[in-house]
Amino acid sequence: MLAALTGCGSSSSGNGVASKSPAGIVAAAKAAADGASSVHVTGSTVTAGAPITLDLHLVAGQGGSGQLTENGLSFELIELDGTVYIKGSPAFYSHFAGSSAAQLLQGKWLKAPVSNASFAGLSSLTGLRGLLDSVLSSALARPQTLVKTGTTTVAGQAAVGVRDTSQSGTLYVATTGPAYPIQIAKHGTGGGAITFSEWGRPVTLTAPANAVGIEQLEKGQ
């Protein structure tokens, strides 16, 4: 089991995904990811011109937890059962909600429903299936733009790559054990790489106590 998860098995343990068509590889990765209970997501990318670094543990059907850094401002994040919780430095809170809010929130968690407009972008990062489905389904809609790049080693695991020529990105998929996505690398200006590991490892999400509701901030404005 450990060998399958880490990709360190012998060549005879290959899962056959490398022999598939580019679209077949992406479809196999999507099916494996959709069936997973959890994953650890790390890396950095650029979204809407803003550099983002993330380190998140995601649990299917529940949410996720970890840390995000956007434009140099870091904060902790928990999304659980439809509620988003964030905890940042005074500098982060000042940037996000103003100096008076930063005083109220110092050392505390802020919470809001995922439907709140200020948190909508965060909830898109904490859905295990949604995070990957948006990328993989989009690629499958353009099979003519997919090119197999061959086998390699990524994050210590044997993998096969599929490049989407229309998006300047490459998906790397495990060639041993389940055909899990290992990494999505974006090329060129504003590039980066997001790595997926620890598929299926148990993760417990816990809501922080005594979080300040965003409605308290809105009342003070």
N, CA, C and O of each residue as an XYZ file, in Angstrom:
884
protein
N       0.832     -1.208      0.000
C       0.000      0.000      0.000
C       0.863      1.253      0.000
O       0.609      2.184     -0.765
N       1.882      1.281      0.854
C       2.754      2.444      0.924
C       3.463      2.669     -0.396
O       3.599      3.807     -0.846
N       3.918      1.590     -1.020
C       4.608      1.725     -2.295
C       3.696      2.309     -3.356
O       4.130      3.102     -4.191
N       2.429      1.916     -3.320
C       1.484      2.440     -4.298
C       1.252      3.928     -4.095
O       1.143      4.680     -5.064
N       1.176      4.357     -2.838
C       0.930      5.763     -2.553
C       2.121      6.635     -2.902
O       1.949      7.769     -3.351
N       3.324      6.122     -2.702
C       4.508      6.940     -2.927
C       5.088      6.776     -4.315
O       5.986      7.523     -4.706
N       4.578      5.793     -5.078
C       5.097      5.601     -6.413
C       6.448      4.942     -6.420
O       7.198      5.103     -7.383
N       6.793      4.201     -5.379
C       8.112      3.596     -5.274
C       8.091      2.096     -5.541
O       9.052      1.404     -5.206
N       7.037      1.583     -6.127
C       6.962      0.169     -6.426
C       7.808     -0.177     -7.627
O       8.417      0.704     -8.235
N       7.854     -1.437     -7.975
C       8.631     -1.860     -9.135
C       7.870     -1.529    -10.397
O       6.704     -1.138    -10.347
N       8.542     -1.688    -11.545
C       7.924     -1.357    -12.814
C       6.693     -2.210    -13.078
O       5.804     -1.784    -13.815
N       6.620     -3.386    -12.505
C       5.484     -4.270    -12.726
C       4.218     -3.761    -12.046
O       3.127     -4.266    -12.311
N       4.357     -2.746    -11.154
C       3.196     -2.217    -10.447
C       2.572     -1.048    -11.190
O       1.688     -0.383    -10.650
N       3.015     -0.777    -12.427
C       2.460      0.325    -13.192
C       0.962      0.155    -13.376
O       0.460     -0.964    -13.489
N       0.249      1.285    -13.406
C      -1.209      1.240    -13.496
C      -1.731      1.321    -14.927
O      -2.943      1.291    -15.140
N      -0.838      1.422    -15.909
C      -1.249      1.428    -17.304
C      -1.687      2.771    -17.840
O      -1.990      2.886    -19.027
N      -1.730      3.794    -17.000
C      -2.235      5.094    -17.458
C      -1.323      5.721    -18.504
O      -1.793      6.472    -19.359
N      -0.019      5.424    -18.449
C       0.912      6.036    -19.401
C       0.650      5.614    -20.841
O       1.055      6.306    -21.775
N      -0.023      4.489    -21.023
C      -0.307      4.010    -22.381
C      -1.596      4.596    -22.952
O      -1.906      4.378    -24.123
N      -2.335      5.322    -22.158
C      -3.595      5.904    -22.613
C      -3.363      7.132    -23.477
O      -2.260      7.679    -23.519
N      -4.410      7.555    -24.164
C      -4.362      8.805    -24.919
C      -4.278      9.970    -23.939
O      -4.567      9.793    -22.755
N      -3.891     11.156    -24.403
C      -3.849     12.310    -23.487
C      -5.180     12.538    -22.771
O      -5.198     12.759    -21.560
N      -6.287     12.487    -23.500
C      -7.594     12.676    -22.874
C      -7.904     11.532    -21.914
O      -8.537     11.738    -20.878
N      -7.454     10.325    -22.263
C      -7.669      9.178    -21.388
C      -6.923      9.319    -20.075
O      -7.422      8.908    -19.028
N      -5.732      9.897    -20.125
C      -4.939     10.124    -18.915
C      -5.647     11.135    -18.013
O      -5.756     10.933    -16.803
N      -6.122     12.217    -18.610
C      -6.824     13.244    -17.827
C      -8.093     12.667    -17.219
O      -8.405     12.939    -16.059
N      -8.832     11.865    -17.999
C     -10.069     11.258    -17.488
C      -9.774     10.308    -16.330
O     -10.526     10.263    -15.356
N      -8.680      9.548    -16.431
C      -8.304      8.631    -15.349
C      -7.937      9.407    -14.094
O      -8.282      8.995    -12.986
N      -7.239     10.529    -14.257
C      -6.868     11.366    -13.109
C      -8.106     11.962    -12.450
O      -8.194     12.025    -11.224
N      -9.054     12.396    -13.261
C     -10.292     12.968    -12.723
C     -11.073     11.918    -11.937
O     -11.592     12.205    -10.858
N     -11.155     10.698    -12.479
C     -11.887      9.630    -11.798
C     -11.225      9.279    -10.466
O     -11.908      9.066     -9.465
N      -9.894      9.220    -10.460
C      -9.176      8.898     -9.218
C      -9.377      9.993     -8.176
O      -9.636      9.705     -7.007
N      -9.258     11.251     -8.604
C      -9.425     12.372     -7.670
C     -10.849     12.440     -7.127
O     -11.059     12.723     -5.948
N     -11.831     12.178     -8.003
C     -13.230     12.228     -7.574
C     -13.538     11.152     -6.537
O     -14.458     11.312     -5.735
N     -12.779     10.058     -6.546
C     -13.027      8.986     -5.605
C     -12.225      9.088     -4.327
O     -12.367      8.244     -3.442
N     -11.373     10.118     -4.210
C     -10.508     10.257     -3.038
C     -11.227     10.945     -1.882
O     -12.114     11.773     -2.088
N     -10.829     10.589     -0.670
C     -11.444     11.186      0.520
C     -10.726     12.447      0.981
O     -11.327     13.290      1.647
N      -9.434     12.590      0.634
C      -8.681     13.756      1.087
C      -7.421     13.923      0.252
O      -7.021     13.015     -0.478
N      -6.798     15.098      0.366
C      -5.549     15.373     -0.344
C      -4.858     16.559      0.320
O      -5.510     17.398      0.943
N      -3.539     16.623      0.183
C      -2.736     17.751      0.646
C      -2.311     18.545     -0.587
O      -1.686     17.997     -1.495
N      -2.646     19.822     -0.619
C      -2.370     20.682     -1.772
C      -1.363     21.753     -1.368
O      -1.594     22.497     -0.415
N      -0.243     21.834     -2.095
C       0.775     22.848     -1.810
C       1.260     23.468     -3.111
O       1.150     22.869     -4.181
N       1.797     24.678     -3.002
C       2.410     25.292     -4.173
C       2.103     26.765     -4.280
O       1.633     27.391     -3.330
N       2.376     27.309     -5.449
C       2.146     28.731     -5.684
C       1.724     28.947     -7.123
O       2.092     28.190     -8.021
N       0.946     29.992     -7.320
C       0.468     30.333     -8.653
C       0.105     31.810     -8.663
O       0.259     32.501     -7.656
N      -0.371     32.284     -9.788
C      -0.817     33.674     -9.910
C      -2.271     33.650    -10.361
O      -2.596     33.064    -11.394
N      -3.140     34.286     -9.589
C      -4.559     34.346     -9.908
C      -4.994     35.798    -10.005
O      -4.841     36.565     -9.055
N      -5.541     36.174    -11.166
C      -5.979     37.556    -11.399
C      -4.857     38.547    -11.102
O      -5.097     39.627    -10.563
N      -3.637     38.171    -11.456
C      -2.487     39.040    -11.280
C      -1.883     39.037     -9.893
O      -0.875     39.702     -9.656
N      -2.489     38.291     -8.963
C      -2.003     38.266     -7.582
C      -1.281     36.955     -7.300
O      -1.837     35.885     -7.549
N      -0.042     37.015     -6.782
C       0.672     35.783     -6.420
C       0.053     35.146     -5.183
O      -0.193     35.817     -4.181
N      -0.194     33.844     -5.268
C      -0.817     33.111     -4.168
C       0.015     31.879     -3.847
O       0.408     31.137     -4.747
N       0.286     31.660     -2.553
C       0.938     30.449     -2.085
C      -0.028     29.739     -1.152
O      -0.645     30.377     -0.299
N      -0.168     28.432     -1.302
C      -1.120     27.711     -0.480
C      -0.554     26.408      0.060
O       0.309     25.780     -0.553
N      -1.058     26.023      1.214
C      -0.711     24.766      1.872
C      -1.977     24.320      2.590
O      -2.247     24.741      3.715
N      -2.758     23.456      1.922
C      -4.087     23.110      2.411
C      -4.300     21.598      2.459
O      -3.837     20.864      1.586
N      -5.007     21.148      3.491
C      -5.492     19.777      3.570
C      -6.990     19.822      3.282
O      -7.741     20.499      3.984
N      -7.421     19.105      2.254
C      -8.818     19.131      1.840
C      -9.482     17.788      2.113
O      -8.876     16.730      1.940
N     -10.741     17.850      2.543
C     -11.518     16.644      2.836
C     -12.787     16.687      1.999
O     -13.557     17.644      2.080
N     -13.006     15.656      1.198
C     -14.164     15.613      0.315
C     -15.465     15.726      1.098
O     -15.667     15.031      2.094
N     -16.343     16.610      0.635
C     -17.652     16.763      1.259
C     -17.664     17.567      2.532
O     -18.736     17.811      3.087
N     -16.498     17.996      3.023
C     -16.456     18.765      4.274
C     -15.842     20.153      4.089
O     -16.458     21.156      4.448
N     -14.642     20.213      3.534
C     -13.954     21.493      3.393
C     -12.454     21.299      3.457
O     -11.914     20.354      2.882
N     -11.784     22.200      4.161
C     -10.332     22.096      4.238
C      -9.756     23.054      5.258
O     -10.464     23.887      5.824
N      -8.451     22.923      5.486
C      -7.767     23.812      6.418
C      -6.317     23.964      5.998
O      -5.759     23.105      5.315
N      -5.709     25.079      6.421
C      -4.307     25.302      6.098
C      -3.973     26.775      6.093
O      -4.556     27.563      6.838
N      -3.028     27.138      5.243
C      -2.558     28.521      5.202
C      -2.467     29.013      3.766
O      -2.099     28.269      2.858
N      -2.813     30.288      3.582
C      -2.714     30.947      2.282
C      -1.926     32.232      2.437
O      -1.989     32.895      3.472
N      -1.185     32.575      1.399
C      -0.503     33.869      1.352
C      -0.849     34.527      0.027
O      -0.636     33.945     -1.037
N      -1.378     35.727      0.091
C      -1.744     36.465     -1.114
C      -1.131     37.853     -1.048
O      -1.354     38.600     -0.096
N      -0.354     38.189     -2.076
C       0.327     39.489     -2.119
C       1.124     39.755     -0.848
O       1.170     40.887     -0.365
N       1.756     38.705     -0.302
C       2.620     38.863      0.862
C       1.908     38.831      2.195
O       2.563     38.875      3.237
N       0.586     38.754      2.197
C      -0.176     38.714      3.445
C      -0.660     37.282      3.684
O      -1.371     36.717      2.853
N      -0.273     36.703      4.818
C      -0.612     35.309      5.121
C      -1.759     35.227      6.126
O      -1.930     36.104      6.973
N      -2.534     34.162      6.012
C      -3.596     33.913      6.973
C      -3.915     32.426      7.016
O      -3.714     31.695      6.046
N      -4.415     32.004      8.166
C      -4.883     30.637      8.325
C      -6.320     30.550      7.829
O      -7.076     31.519      7.902
N      -6.683     29.388      7.328
C      -8.010     29.207      6.741
C      -8.593     27.855      7.140
O      -7.913     26.831      7.086
N      -9.856     27.869      7.539
C     -10.618     26.638      7.748
C     -11.967     26.831      7.074
O     -12.630     27.846      7.285
N     -12.372     25.863      6.266
C     -13.725     25.877      5.708
C     -14.367     24.570      6.094
O     -13.860     23.499      5.757
N     -15.476     24.647      6.795
C     -16.115     23.436      7.313
C     -17.625     23.590      7.269
O     -18.190     24.509      7.862
N     -18.263     22.680      6.561
C     -19.723     22.610      6.530
C     -20.381     23.955      6.226
O     -21.328     24.362      6.900
N     -19.873     24.630      5.215
C     -20.520     25.851      4.747
C     -20.107     27.132      5.440
O     -20.655     28.194      5.145
N     -19.152     27.059      6.357
C     -18.659     28.258      7.039
C     -17.168     28.387      6.820
O     -16.435     27.402      6.915
N     -16.710     29.598      6.528
C     -15.291     29.887      6.335
C     -14.771     30.622      7.560
O     -15.407     31.556      8.050
N     -13.607     30.196      8.053
C     -12.936     30.852      9.176
C     -11.558     31.286      8.713
O     -10.848     30.515      8.068
N     -11.172     32.519      9.039
C      -9.829     32.975      8.727
C      -9.214     33.634      9.955
O      -9.912     34.208     10.791
N      -7.890     33.537     10.043
C      -7.160     34.168     11.141
C      -5.869     34.729     10.569
O      -5.025     33.987     10.067
N      -5.725     36.040     10.649
C      -4.555     36.680     10.077
C      -3.854     37.600     11.056
O      -4.285     37.769     12.196
N      -2.777     38.184     10.594
C      -2.017     39.148     11.390
C      -2.761     40.480     11.414
O      -3.697     40.670     10.637
N      -2.361     41.416     12.299
C      -2.980     42.747     12.282
C      -2.865     43.405     10.911
O      -3.780     44.106     10.477
N      -1.737     43.180     10.225
C      -1.561     43.764      8.885
C      -2.576     43.191      7.901
O      -3.127     43.911      7.069
N      -2.811     41.900      8.008
C      -3.793     41.276      7.122
C      -5.190     41.825      7.403
O      -5.908     42.210      6.481
N      -5.568     41.858      8.676
C      -6.898     42.339      9.024
C      -7.082     43.810      8.647
O      -8.161     44.206      8.206
N      -6.047     44.610      8.815
C      -6.141     46.023      8.434
C      -6.391     46.167      6.938
O      -7.197     46.992      6.508
N      -5.685     45.348      6.146
C      -5.845     45.386      4.699
C      -7.233     44.887      4.305
O      -7.867     45.429      3.400
N      -7.693     43.852      4.995
C      -8.957     43.215      4.644
C     -10.166     44.027      5.104
O     -11.141     44.153      4.362
N     -10.115     44.582      6.327
C     -11.324     45.180      6.913
C     -11.113     46.528      7.590
O     -12.065     47.093      8.129
N      -9.876     47.065      7.578
C      -9.652     48.363      8.196
C      -9.054     48.263      9.585
O      -9.073     47.195     10.196
N      -8.524     49.367     10.088
C      -7.795     49.364     11.358
C      -8.674     49.066     12.563
O      -8.236     48.387     13.492
N      -9.914     49.565     12.563
C     -10.786     49.300     13.714
C     -11.140     47.819     13.798
O     -11.211     47.252     14.889
N     -11.358     47.204     12.658
C     -11.649     45.775     12.640
C     -10.427     44.975     13.073
O     -10.560     43.945     13.733
N      -9.237     45.445     12.703
C      -8.010     44.753     13.084
C      -7.862     44.700     14.602
O      -7.379     43.710     15.152
N      -8.281     45.777     15.275
C      -8.219     45.789     16.741
C      -9.194     44.781     17.332
O      -8.861     44.082     18.289
N     -10.397     44.701     16.768
C     -11.406     43.770     17.264
C     -10.974     42.320     17.037
O     -11.250     41.444     17.856
N     -10.294     42.081     15.915
C      -9.970     40.713     15.517
C      -8.590     40.244     15.960
O      -8.221     39.100     15.695
N      -7.831     41.086     16.617
C      -6.467     40.720     16.980
C      -6.433     39.400     17.755
O      -7.030     39.277     18.825
N      -5.729     38.425     17.200
C      -5.598     37.121     17.832
C      -6.836     36.247     17.732
O      -6.891     35.184     18.350
N      -7.829     36.677     16.964
C      -9.081     35.932     16.880
C      -9.358     35.455     15.451
O      -8.769     35.942     14.485
N     -10.266     34.493     15.352
C     -10.739     34.007     14.067
C     -11.958     34.819     13.638
O     -12.776     35.221     14.466
N     -12.064     35.050     12.339
C     -13.242     35.679     11.743
C     -13.995     34.602     10.976
O     -13.382     33.792     10.281
N     -15.323     34.588     11.098
C     -16.091     33.567     10.389
C     -17.197     34.214      9.553
O     -17.696     35.297      9.858
N     -17.556     33.493      8.478
C     -18.630     33.955      7.604
C     -19.142     32.766      6.803
O     -18.410     31.801      6.585
N     -20.383     32.830      6.369
C     -20.884     31.756      5.500
C     -20.159     31.805      4.153
O     -19.732     32.872      3.712
N     -20.022     30.648      3.506
C     -19.317     30.613      2.223
C     -20.041     31.447      1.167
O     -19.453     31.814      0.150
N     -21.316     31.744      1.411
C     -22.083     32.555      0.460
C     -21.715     34.030      0.518
O     -22.078     34.791     -0.379
N     -20.991     34.453      1.575
C     -20.595     35.852      1.708
C     -19.642     36.220      0.572
O     -18.680     35.500      0.306
N     -19.910     37.331     -0.089
C     -19.137     37.725     -1.264
C     -17.642     37.862     -0.973
O     -16.817     37.577     -1.841
N     -17.286     38.292      0.231
C     -15.880     38.480      0.581
C     -15.122     37.165      0.700
O     -13.892     37.152      0.655
N     -15.844     36.064      0.850
C     -15.208     34.765      1.070
C     -15.414     33.785     -0.079
O     -14.901     32.666     -0.046
N     -16.157     34.201     -1.086
C     -16.511     33.282     -2.169
C     -15.276     32.691     -2.851
O     -15.254     31.506     -3.183
N     -14.251     33.518     -3.057
C     -13.045     33.032     -3.724
C     -12.304     31.990     -2.904
O     -11.681     31.086     -3.462
N     -12.367     32.111     -1.567
C     -11.672     31.161     -0.706
C     -12.334     29.793     -0.749
O     -11.649     28.771     -0.762
N     -13.662     29.769     -0.771
C     -14.360     28.493     -0.760
C     -14.067     27.683     -2.020
O     -14.177     26.457     -2.003
N     -13.699     28.347     -3.107
C     -13.370     27.617     -4.332
C     -12.054     26.861     -4.204
O     -11.777     25.961     -4.997
N     -11.238     27.221     -3.210
C      -9.957     26.550     -2.996
C     -10.059     25.386     -2.032
O      -9.149     24.559     -1.965
N     -11.147     25.305     -1.285
C     -11.230     24.293     -0.232
C     -12.148     23.122     -0.591
O     -12.352     22.227      0.229
N     -12.697     23.119     -1.795
C     -13.499     21.987     -2.244
C     -12.623     21.025     -3.026
O     -12.149     21.362     -4.111
N     -12.402     19.831     -2.491
C     -11.483     18.883     -3.137
C     -11.889     18.612     -4.580
O     -11.070     18.745     -5.488
N     -13.123     18.239     -4.795
C     -13.543     17.906     -6.154
C     -13.682     19.141     -7.027
O     -13.317     19.119     -8.202
N     -14.206     20.211     -6.461
C     -14.383     21.426     -7.252
C     -13.067     22.010     -7.719
O     -12.967     22.504     -8.842
N     -12.054     21.959     -6.864
C     -10.752     22.529     -7.188
C     -10.152     21.862     -8.413
O      -9.630     22.538     -9.300
N     -10.224     20.525     -8.465
C      -9.642     19.785     -9.578
C     -10.597     19.651    -10.763
O     -10.167     19.698    -11.916
N     -11.869     19.485    -10.486
C     -12.824     19.284    -11.574
C     -12.849     20.443    -12.552
O     -12.972     20.240    -13.760
N     -12.733     21.659    -12.035
C     -12.779     22.823    -12.913
C     -11.632     22.808    -13.921
O     -11.789     23.229    -15.067
N     -10.472     22.314    -13.469
C      -9.301     22.247    -14.345
C      -9.379     21.048    -15.284
O      -9.179     21.184    -16.491
N      -9.668     19.880    -14.729
C      -9.655     18.656    -15.524
C     -10.822     18.593    -16.499
O     -10.648     18.152    -17.635
N     -11.997     19.021    -16.082
C     -13.156     19.015    -16.976
C     -12.942     19.981    -18.133
O     -13.335     19.708    -19.268
N     -12.314     21.116    -17.831
C     -12.015     22.091    -18.881
C     -11.067     21.496    -19.908
O     -11.244     21.703    -21.109
N     -10.060     20.757    -19.449
C      -9.112     20.126    -20.366
C      -9.796     19.064    -21.219
O      -9.520     18.949    -22.413
N     -10.683     18.292    -20.608
C     -11.385     17.231    -21.342
C     -12.318     17.797    -22.404
O     -12.663     17.112    -23.366
N     -12.726     19.055    -22.223
C     -13.599     19.686    -23.216
C     -12.832     20.089    -24.475
O     -13.434     20.430    -25.493
N     -11.491     20.047    -24.397
C     -10.651     20.426    -25.546
C      -9.636     19.319    -25.822
O      -8.436     19.589    -25.782
N     -10.057     18.097    -26.097
C      -9.093     16.996    -26.259
C      -8.072     17.241    -27.365
O      -6.961     16.711    -27.320
N      -8.447     18.042    -28.353
C      -7.530     18.291    -29.458
C      -6.331     19.141    -29.052
O      -5.347     19.210    -29.789
N      -6.399     19.785    -27.898
C      -5.286     20.628    -27.440
C      -4.355     19.889    -26.485
O      -3.366     20.459    -26.024
N      -4.661     18.621    -26.180
C      -3.882     17.854    -25.204
C      -2.784     17.042    -25.889
O      -3.023     16.370    -26.893
N      -1.574     17.117    -25.326
C      -0.416     16.409    -25.881
C       0.298     15.676    -24.750
O       0.606     16.271    -23.717
N       0.559     14.391    -24.944
C       1.295     13.622    -23.956
C       2.770     14.014    -24.008
O       3.363     14.067    -25.086
N       3.362     14.290    -22.842
C       4.767     14.733    -22.807
C       5.722     13.623    -22.385
O       6.931     13.842    -22.317
N       5.196     12.441    -22.104
C       6.062     11.326    -21.732
C       6.166     11.145    -20.236
O       5.596     11.908    -19.457
N       6.915     10.111    -19.845
C       7.050      9.784    -18.427
C       8.231     10.515    -17.805
O       9.211     10.837    -18.476
N       8.112     10.769    -16.502
C       9.138     11.502    -15.770
C       8.953     11.209    -14.283
O       8.147     10.359    -13.906
N       9.692     11.906    -13.456
C       9.518     11.820    -12.005
C       9.162     13.198    -11.476
O       9.872     14.169    -11.734
N       8.079     13.284    -10.746
C       7.606     14.552    -10.190
C       7.337     14.358     -8.703
O       6.615     13.442     -8.309
N       7.919     15.220     -7.887
C       7.751     15.125     -6.425
C       8.081     13.727     -5.923
O       7.439     13.219     -5.004
N       9.088     13.112     -6.533
C       9.530     11.801     -6.110
C       8.686     10.640     -6.600
O       8.899      9.502     -6.180
N       7.723     10.909     -7.489
C       6.830      9.866     -7.968
C       6.933      9.698     -9.483
O       7.127     10.668    -10.215
N       6.800      8.448     -9.943
C       6.757      8.185    -11.379
C       5.464      8.769    -11.934
O       4.392      8.580    -11.358
N       5.568      9.480    -13.055
C       4.400     10.185    -13.581
C       4.453     10.264    -15.095
O       5.507     10.095    -15.707
N       3.297     10.524    -15.686
C       3.199     10.836    -17.108
C       2.591     12.224    -17.214
O       1.691     12.572    -16.450
N       3.077     13.013    -18.155
C       2.598     14.377    -18.302
C       1.665     14.547    -19.480
O       1.827     13.890    -20.508
N       0.683     15.434    -19.334
C      -0.216     15.830    -20.422
C      -0.240     17.349    -20.454
O      -0.630     18.003    -19.487
N       0.182     17.891    -21.576
C       0.219     19.353    -21.698
C      -1.001     19.847    -22.464
O      -1.381     19.291    -23.495
N      -1.604     20.908    -21.930
C      -2.719     21.575    -22.602
C      -2.129     22.763    -23.348
O      -1.796     23.779    -22.738
N      -2.000     22.641    -24.653
C      -1.328     23.681    -25.440
C      -2.108     24.984    -25.474
O      -1.541     26.037    -25.765
N      -3.408     24.927    -25.180
C      -4.207     26.155    -25.202
C      -4.093     26.932    -23.906
O      -4.431     28.115    -23.860
N      -3.616     26.273    -22.839
C      -3.533     26.914    -21.530
C      -2.110     27.010    -20.988
O      -1.901     27.550    -19.902
N      -1.133     26.498    -21.726
C       0.274     26.522    -21.307
C       0.462     25.904    -19.927
O       1.178     26.439    -19.081
N      -0.198     24.766    -19.719
C      -0.064     24.069    -18.449
C       0.108     22.584    -18.674
O      -0.310     22.052    -19.703
N       0.729     21.903    -17.701
C       0.949     20.465    -17.785
C       0.433     19.778    -16.530
O       0.722     20.202    -15.411
N      -0.333     18.717    -16.731
C      -0.824     17.876    -15.650
C       0.061     16.637    -15.575
O       0.301     15.977    -16.586
N       0.544     16.323    -14.378
C       1.336     15.112    -14.164
C       0.500     14.129    -13.350
O      -0.054     14.480    -12.308
N       0.416     12.888    -13.844
C      -0.446     11.866    -13.252
C       0.397     10.664    -12.844
O       1.284     10.242    -13.585
N       0.119     10.114    -11.664
C       0.869      8.966    -11.156
C       0.720      7.765    -12.073
O      -0.383      7.453    -12.522
N       1.839      7.085    -12.352
C       1.807      5.888    -13.190
C       1.888      4.603    -12.373
O       1.922      3.514    -12.946
N       1.920      4.709    -11.053
C       1.830      3.543    -10.171
C       0.736      3.815     -9.146
O       0.505      4.962     -8.764
N       0.062      2.752     -8.702
C      -1.045      2.929     -7.789
C      -2.193      3.635     -8.496
O      -2.244      3.629     -9.726
N      -3.116      4.244     -7.755
C      -4.202      5.001     -8.377
C      -3.644      6.137     -9.245
O      -2.594      6.701     -8.937
N      -4.343      6.461    -10.313
C      -3.873      7.487    -11.247
C      -4.180      8.890    -10.724
O      -4.855      9.681    -11.383
N      -3.676      9.176     -9.542
C      -3.939     10.479     -8.934
C      -3.154     11.586     -9.637
O      -2.041     11.348    -10.106
N      -3.722     12.795     -9.715
C      -2.927     13.942    -10.142
C      -1.801     14.175     -9.135
O      -2.027     14.133     -7.925
N      -0.611     14.417     -9.628
C       0.526     14.713     -8.755
C       0.819     16.205     -8.755
O       1.131     16.784     -7.714
N       0.718     16.821     -9.924
C       1.052     18.245    -10.015
C       0.408     18.857    -11.249
O       0.250     18.201    -12.279
N       0.042     20.123    -11.124
C      -0.364     20.932    -12.259
C       0.615     22.095    -12.338
O       0.680     22.926    -11.433
N       1.376     22.146    -13.427
C       2.391     23.185    -13.597
C       1.960     24.143    -14.698
O       1.586     23.716    -15.790
N       2.013     25.428    -14.411
C       1.668     26.447    -15.391
C       2.949     27.077    -15.901
O       3.824     27.439    -15.114
N       3.063     27.206    -17.195
C       4.289     27.702    -17.800
C       4.174     29.182    -18.172
O       3.076     29.730    -18.268
N       5.309     29.804    -18.374
C       5.339     31.183    -18.844
C       5.125     32.211    -17.756
O       5.247     31.909    -16.569
N       4.803     33.439    -18.170
C       4.603     34.539    -17.234
C       3.452     34.220    -16.274
O       2.382     33.774    -16.688
N       3.698     34.458    -14.998
C       2.667     34.163    -14.016
C       2.497     32.687    -13.772
O       1.437     32.242    -13.332
N       3.545     31.917    -14.055
C       3.473     30.474    -13.879
C       3.597     30.065    -12.424
O       3.651     30.904    -11.525
N       3.640     28.775    -12.215
C       3.726     28.221    -10.869
C       3.391     26.752    -10.923
O       3.187     26.196    -12.002
N       3.333     26.129     -9.790
C       3.012     24.705     -9.726
C       2.239     24.403     -8.461
O       2.574     24.891     -7.382
N       1.195     23.589     -8.601
C       0.403     23.116     -7.473
C       0.593     21.609     -7.392
O       0.351     20.897     -8.367
N       1.030     21.116     -6.225
C       1.331     19.701     -6.037
C       0.293     19.048     -5.127
O      -0.141     19.638     -4.138
N      -0.095     17.826     -5.473
C      -1.101     17.072     -4.732
C      -0.451     15.818     -4.150
O       0.182     15.047     -4.872
N      -0.611     15.622     -2.844
C       0.021     14.484     -2.183
C      -0.870     13.986     -1.044
O      -1.929     14.552     -0.774
N      -0.422     12.922     -0.386
C      -1.127     12.367      0.777
C      -2.598     12.063      0.479
O      -3.481     12.278      1.309
N      -2.828     11.558     -0.735
C      -4.189     11.192     -1.116
C      -4.759     10.147     -0.151
O      -4.122      9.128      0.116
N      -5.959     10.406      0.369
C      -6.647      9.457      1.221
C      -6.179      9.405      2.654
O      -6.714      8.619      3.435
N      -5.200     10.209      3.034
C      -4.733     10.203      4.413
C      -5.783     10.860      5.305
O      -6.306     11.916      4.949
N      -6.110     10.257      6.466
C      -7.150     10.817      7.339
C      -6.829     12.258      7.773
O      -5.705     12.564      8.171
N      -7.826     13.116      7.690
C      -7.700     14.514      8.098
C      -8.924     14.880      8.930
O     -10.053     14.567      8.550
N      -8.702     15.540     10.061
C      -9.804     15.982     10.913
C      -9.915     17.502     10.856
O      -8.941     18.212     11.108
N     -11.085     17.989     10.530
C     -11.334     19.428     10.488
C     -12.128     19.824     11.724
O     -13.117     19.180     12.071
N     -11.689     20.888     12.382
C     -12.354     21.353     13.598
C     -12.587     22.849     13.525
O     -11.662     23.608     13.236
N     -13.801     23.278     13.780
C     -14.124     24.710     13.769
C     -13.509     25.384     14.998
O     -13.618     24.850     16.102
N     -12.866     26.545     14.833
C     -12.286     27.242     15.985
C     -13.370     27.809     16.899
O     -14.425     28.247     16.440
N     -13.091     27.793     18.184
C     -14.059     28.313     19.153
C     -13.987     29.837     19.218
O     -12.945     30.433     18.947
N     -15.100     30.451     19.577
C     -15.176     31.898     19.835
C     -14.777     32.757     18.639
O     -14.198     33.829     18.808
N     -15.083     32.291     17.439
C     -14.794     33.088     16.245
C     -15.752     34.280     16.179
O     -16.902     34.192     16.607
N     -15.262     35.381     15.641
C     -16.065     36.600     15.497
C     -16.824     36.535     14.180
O     -16.215     36.364     13.124
N     -18.141     36.670     14.229
C     -18.949     36.636     13.018
C     -18.765     37.898     12.196
O     -18.630     38.987     12.753
N     -18.758     37.763     10.886
C     -18.525     38.923     10.022
C     -19.625     39.964     10.185
O     -19.405     41.141      9.899
N     -20.802     39.551     10.637
C     -21.880     40.509     10.850
C     -21.510     41.533     11.926
O     -22.012     42.657     11.900
N     -20.644     41.164     12.866
C     -20.196     42.106     13.895
C     -19.367     43.213     13.273
O     -19.437     44.366     13.698
N     -18.576     42.857     12.257
C     -17.806     43.894     11.569
C     -18.705     44.779     10.741
O     -18.530     45.997     10.709
N     -19.675     44.169     10.064
C     -20.576     44.933      9.200
C     -21.426     45.906      9.995
O     -21.777     46.974      9.493
N     -21.764     45.553     11.236
C     -22.546     46.457     12.083
C     -21.743     47.685     12.474
O     -22.290     48.769     12.675
N     -20.433     47.494     12.577
C     -19.575     48.604     13.019
C     -19.200     49.551     11.910
O     -18.584     50.589     12.153
N     -19.576     49.195     10.666
C     -19.209     50.061      9.535
C     -20.233     51.154      9.314
O     -20.079     51.969      8.405
